[in-house]
């Protein structure tokens, strides 16, 4: 077993309404990083603008699909969400993350199902643009 300490850059995410299923017409945006460790631990820091965010999560689901909440984030201030201390994906969630079948979603009262979303590439997404 080799653990890669310090090798975790995290994945940069850009959230938009067009990634939602179905797409949401909104000027809201979000950006940040999500890091999933070799042990499936989760670190996240997401900032949003142009919306009154109520909640944010990592969900199970490939692009174009919706799925259940895997990791709820904690709201810090008006426009920032972080993964709670000690957050972890379960075995299935971790496998889905690595396969590119999870996403970050930010919800609002106007769009309870999610206003902006970003797919998580996981570890399989090493292809260039």
N, C-alpha and C positions, 0 to 999 in steps of 0.2 A: 504493500500500500504506500503510494507516495502522495503526500499532501503538498499542495503548492501554496506555500505561505507567501503573501506579498504579490502573488501573481493575479490577484483579482482586481481587474480594472472596473468591473461593472459594465453594464450595458446602458448606453445612452438611449433615452426614449423621447419621442416627440408625440404628444397626444393631440388629436384633432377630432372634430365631429364627424369628418368623412370616414373615419375608421370604425365608427359605431355601426351596430347591426340592429335595425336599419340605420342608415346614415342620418346624422343630425346636422341641420343647418345652423351653425353657431359661429360666432367670432372668437369664442373661447379657445384657449390654447394651453398646453402644459408641456413641461419638459423636466428632465431629471435623470437620475440613474437608478438602476436596479441591479443589485449584485446578489447572485445566488452562489454560495460557497460549495465546496466539494461535499460538505456535510449537509447540504440542502438548507443551510441557514440563509435568511433573507435580510438584506439591508436595502433600504430604499429611501430616496429623497426626491420628492416630486413637487414642483412649483406650478401653480396654475394662474392664469390671468383671464380677465374678461368674463368671469362667471362667479356666482356665489356657490361655492362648492360645499356639499354637505358630507360627502364620504368618498373614500377612495379605497380600492382593493386590487389585489392580484386575483384574477379569475382564471378558471380552466376554460379552454376553448381555443380552437384554431382560428386564424383569420376568417371572417365571414360567419362565425358561429358564436353563440353566447353560452356561457357555462357558469357553474357555481363559484362562489367566493372561496378562495384558498387562503389568502392572507389579508385580513383587514388592516388598513393603515390607521395611524393616529394623526389627528389634525393638530397642527401647530400653527397658531395664528390664523389669519384669514385665508391664506393662499398656499399653505405648505402642508404636505403630508409626509410622514416618515413611517417606516416599518417599526413596529413595537420591539422593544428590547427582547432578544431571544426568539424572534419570529423564525419559524421553520416551515418548509413545505413538507407534507407527508410524502411517503414513498411514491404514490401515484402522481401527486402534484409535481414532484421533483422530476419524475420521468417525463411528464407532459411538458414541463419547462424546457428540459434538454431537447425535446423533440420539436420545440417551437409551437406548442399548443397551449400557451397561456398568454394573458394580456393584462395590462393595467387599465383600469377604468376609473373615471372620476364622475361622481353623481351630483346632481343638483335637484332642487325642488321642481324646477321646470322640466327636468329630464330625469325622472327617478330611476330609469333603467340605465342611465349613464349618458353624460353629455359629450365627453371626450374620451378617447381610447387610444392606446398604442399596443401593437403586438410585441411580445417579447420573443426575440430570436432564439434565446436559449443558447446552447453550445453548438447546435447544428448549423447556425447561420454564419458560417465563415466565408460565404461567397461575397464578392465585391458587388458594386452597384450594377 
